[in-house]
Amino acid sequence: MGGPVVLISSTTVQPGNSGQSGRSKIHLTPFDLSLLQIDYPQRGLLFPKPDQDFHLIPRLKPSLSAALEIFFPFAGRLAKVENLEDNTVSFHIDCDGSGARFLHAEAKSLSVSDILQPHGVVPDFANQLFPADGFKNCDGVTEPLLAVQVTEMKDGVFLSYCYNHMVADGVSMWRFLHAWSMICSSGSSSSHHQPLVLKGWFLDGVNYPIHIPVSETESPPQPPTRVLPSVPVTEDRVFHFTKKNISDLKAKANSEVGSSDMTISSLQAVSAHMWRSIIRHSGLAAEGETHFKVVVDLRQRVDPPLEKDCFGNMVYITTAIATVEELLGRGLGWAALQISKLVSSQTNENCKAFAEDWVRNVKDLKTGVGSRMSGGTVLVSSSPRFDVFRNDFGWGKPIAVRAGPGNNISGKLVLFPGIDEGSFDIQATLWCDVLVNLLADVEFLEHVTTTV
């Protein structure tokens, strides 16, 4: 790994009883397959240091094995089938019990304060605290679908993970992590937890397995090196929105919307504030087009609706479009209303139309998320509704949450609940010049604090 983080061991943890899944193959939907060339999402939780008599690794590994017994797809691998008759390939999840990767690392020189730096600064070494090394979802054929890294620091522990997004989304991943933490803290077995409910196949108009042209599954070309001074670089920063910040933004947005039938939510108001503020410093012309992309959960939007907590990837990305002039000239309420309309318009018909059209026109998989975004795009992922601070593995609750490297394009916003009730944290990846201007923007800073 290099730097302050030293790898102690790398092992494979298999489910306690890999024969209990009862299902060896999970077919992938267009929503899954559209993520084929996307990086594994990475998240991490910062904990205080456990007491000396708490045997950290001997507790975490067996409890992970028990959790994988319940959430068995994470212990599988991505299977690739060549269809010679039409020069295509198909993919499915093979629940073969191969196991998840468990990395144990030490960073004896690092303390909690090195990670929780003033003003929300995310230090350069933070990337070493996460397990993935450029994994893309298509790499699940040879790489684990889940990898975990536990880094013991001077006065804390950083527990991070990455996962194949075609197997699960944030809802399913945080459910898994909570189950693992409960098993670890209580010493209970997997038999004390409800069996996993898989999403199943819900697309009547789409046959599986879906055939993808071979050309679309080949690895994309490597991006140009970033040592060129003309190539702008990105930087991460965590912005904290207090309960009052959020309340003020929501009230402002709703007052501007006025007589509309739609009420702006807290999340929509904060998202609109970020969208407008970033685009204000993007350097785009007034007539330029800006895109706001949001990840939508489909579980309760398809008909018939799926179980609220069913396991799998049930999200897709949808987009609101506005000119820079419209976005900046019409105010916070108008921007929030566009986001509200976008989310509420995602119906069963939209979802199924997307799936059917995707199967007919499989293309642009190789571009990944980065090349689909420019300086005029903002992408919101994760959610402050995920209860990330309840994950107590037996030595105390987390004190912070962070997103790891992957899909690092300017305009990426990862949302988390703040540690204070009713607050939000947003980890933003931005071009350095955009970030500098944002931190000097009085209108932006009026509703946010950079100190977390």
Summary of the structure (lengths in Angstrom):
residues: 452
radius of gyration: 21.8
end to end distance: 27.6
largest distance: 62.9
contacts: 1471
relative contact order: 0.18
helix: 33%
strand: 25%
